[in-house]
Amino acid sequence: MSMDAKELIARRVALELHNRTLVNLGIGLPTLVARYVPPGIRVAFQSENGILGFDTRPPEGMENPDLTDAGGSPISALPGAWSFDSATSFALIRGGHLDMTVLGGLQVDAAGRLANWMVPGRMVAGMGGAMDLVVGARRVVVAMQHAAKGEPKIVPELTLPPTAARRITLVVTDLAVIEPTDEGLLLRERAPGVTVDQIVAATGAQMLIRGTVPEMPIAPAPEGAPG
Amino acid sequence: MRIAINAEEAAKLVPDGASVMVAGFLGVGTPERLVEALVARGARGLTVIGNDTARPGLGIGKLIDAGCVARVVASHIGTNPVTQRKMLAGEIQVDLVPQGTLAERIRAGGAGLGGVLTPTGVGTAAADGKRVIELDGREFLLEPPLRADVALLHAHEADHFFNLAYRLTATNFNPVMALAADCVIAEADEVVPIGVIPPDAVRTSGILVDYLVARGR
């Protein structure tokens, strides 16, 4: 079975989906998580542009220009879906109604803070809904590559502007699962075939390593899907 | 009986230098014909308030391309390289506002509130120049209300009273912007007789809509 880094990350994050919860997936890599919802788990996905209860892309030719996700991609509404305006959407997000958000990341630091919305002088995308999501979701899972162009993305202290002051819940990368705690970053799991030494070498911040670090489990590929 | 106008007439209601709320999310729910009419009129110096600037050639992106815009208030410009280039060149001022904060500031502007207290942005660049207020041990930013001279809306259906109904994710900022501008202009895909949109499905009352641009006009 061959699997690229993004698929590995998405299939590990999918195991964080709990039954009967409301989940917001960020644009890009986090969107892939919807493909790997484990059997028996029912979640409602919310998209900040104003829908709760949607599925991935509709059949070819069935796209509706008035029904997209927050990245502008066509989606399908599921039975029981709800559409709403932007103020209501962020009331859901900030008001404690969102169980989990999965977001991409540029950096996570030793205190568990996330930076994911701008690189001064280079990339000024804007925060979109990210600041609200990190402040408001009960659990914030960051799904990102462990390093970018050889540079660690997990750093002692953010050098990029933070998305929020809040400590995020979990970081899932192509090498490891790391949980920010009161004592620091705890190395929870390692990717298949990856050693603890390799993870330490690719990580800019100190990590807590307690005993044997297990290999990360991943959600199964959906039936009929390649891989 | 209220009379619909055409997009060209609507564009004349938006003076150069006006502040304009433009509904939509990456172009979905944006009144494209009103945007195109503003471009055709050669509007200049607009302050555009919207979620994002879509892409070149789409939605608010058309106003950016045509040089109609002096200032943008938005949550995200990452999908439009022209906005980013013009910002870095100093041709457009961009004020980035977290998306939920933008929605609440507009809601406050239309609801007669003096502002909103939000935990979003505390400890980030979004807090620059803002008052931080502590309540029950939690910190909040005091965010001012936002209003505009004109709001440009897109509805799926409008009836003869200018009641509006939106569809799916094309709803987004339309309902809140409808309350937050001195002049509200709506564009609709379909126009239907009064009563076809039942009261529970009316999302914006025609009382709030000053002008309607009907389909094909």
Chai-1 contact restraints between the chains, C-beta under 6 A:
chainA,res_idxA,chainB,res_idxB,connection_type,confidence,min_distance_angstrom,max_distance_angstrom,comment,restraint_id
A,N49,B,F25,contact,1.0,0.0,6.0,A-B,restraint_1
A,N49,B,T169,contact,1.0,0.0,6.0,A-B,restraint_2
A,N49,B,N172,contact,1.0,0.0,6.0,A-B,restraint_3
A,G50,B,T169,contact,1.0,0.0,6.0,A-B,restraint_4
A,G50,B,T171,contact,1.0,0.0,6.0,A-B,restraint_5
A,G50,B,N172,contact,1.0,0.0,6.0,A-B,restraint_6
A,I51,B,T169,contact,1.0,0.0,6.0,A-B,restraint_7
A,D66,B,R167,contact,1.0,0.0,6.0,A-B,restraint_8
A,D66,B,L168,contact,1.0,0.0,6.0,A-B,restraint_9
A,D66,B,A170,contact,1.0,0.0,6.0,A-B,restraint_10
A,L67,B,L168,contact,1.0,0.0,6.0,A-B,restraint_11
A,L67,B,T169,contact,1.0,0.0,6.0,A-B,restraint_12
A,T68,B,V28,contact,1.0,0.0,6.0,A-B,restraint_13
A,T68,B,T169,contact,1.0,0.0,6.0,A-B,restraint_14
A,G72,B,L26,contact,1.0,0.0,6.0,A-B,restraint_15
A,S83,B,L168,contact,1.0,0.0,6.0,A-B,restraint_16
A,S83,B,T171,contact,1.0,0.0,6.0,A-B,restraint_17
A,D85,B,T171,contact,1.0,0.0,6.0,A-B,restraint_18
A,D85,B,P175,contact,1.0,0.0,6.0,A-B,restraint_19
A,S86,B,A103,contact,1.0,0.0,6.0,A-B,restraint_20
A,S86,B,N172,contact,1.0,0.0,6.0,A-B,restraint_21
A,S86,B,F173,contact,1.0,0.0,6.0,A-B,restraint_22
A,A87,B,A103,contact,1.0,0.0,6.0,A-B,restraint_23
A,A87,B,R107,contact,1.0,0.0,6.0,A-B,restraint_24
A,A87,B,V176,contact,1.0,0.0,6.0,A-B,restraint_25
A,F90,B,G100,contact,1.0,0.0,6.0,A-B,restraint_26
A,F90,B,A103,contact,1.0,0.0,6.0,A-B,restraint_27
A,R94,B,G100,contact,1.0,0.0,6.0,A-B,restraint_28
A,A125,B,G78,contact,1.0,0.0,6.0,A-B,restraint_29
A,G126,B,S75,contact,1.0,0.0,6.0,A-B,restraint_30
A,G126,B,H76,contact,1.0,0.0,6.0,A-B,restraint_31
A,G126,B,I77,contact,1.0,0.0,6.0,A-B,restraint_32
A,G126,B,G78,contact,1.0,0.0,6.0,A-B,restraint_33
A,G126,B,L96,contact,1.0,0.0,6.0,A-B,restraint_34
A,M127,B,P98,contact,1.0,0.0,6.0,A-B,restraint_35
A,G128,B,S75,contact,1.0,0.0,6.0,A-B,restraint_36
A,G128,B,H76,contact,1.0,0.0,6.0,A-B,restraint_37
A,G128,B,Q99,contact,1.0,0.0,6.0,A-B,restraint_38
A,G129,B,Q99,contact,1.0,0.0,6.0,A-B,restraint_39
A,M131,B,P98,contact,1.0,0.0,6.0,A-B,restraint_40
A,M131,B,T120,contact,1.0,0.0,6.0,A-B,restraint_41
A,M131,B,G121,contact,1.0,0.0,6.0,A-B,restraint_42
A,D132,B,P98,contact,1.0,0.0,6.0,A-B,restraint_43
A,D132,B,G100,contact,1.0,0.0,6.0,A-B,restraint_44
A,D132,B,T120,contact,1.0,0.0,6.0,A-B,restraint_45
A,V135,B,P119,contact,1.0,0.0,6.0,A-B,restraint_46
A,V135,B,T120,contact,1.0,0.0,6.0,A-B,restraint_47
A,P161,B,A125,contact,1.0,0.0,6.0,A-B,restraint_48
A,P162,B,T124,contact,1.0,0.0,6.0,A-B,restraint_49
A,A165,B,V122,contact,1.0,0.0,6.0,A-B,restraint_50
A,A165,B,G123,contact,1.0,0.0,6.0,A-B,restraint_51
